[in-house]
């Protein structure tokens, strides 16, 4: 159970890190709903890839 809870915390950190860093990396100053959607989905995909990759089965 402890291992899974650490995976959850790291997965959330990966999600937040990708979501926060994607804006400055892209460099878009204005607000665009499609761009925010792509940032969110990139963070979901990145966190999901970490979650699947960290499974020890």
Phi, psi and omega in degrees: 000323180295322179295319180292323179292325176290326175296321179295315181295316179293323178297318176295322177295321177296316179301309182296319180298315179293318182294319182287320184279345183290326179297306178296329179292317179291319176084017179276126184272326182278175179261127177226125184295326179289322178294318177296324177295319178294321177298315180297314181293326176296320178293321178295316180294317179297316179293322177295321177295321176296316183299315181290320181289336182271000179288133185257045179262000000 
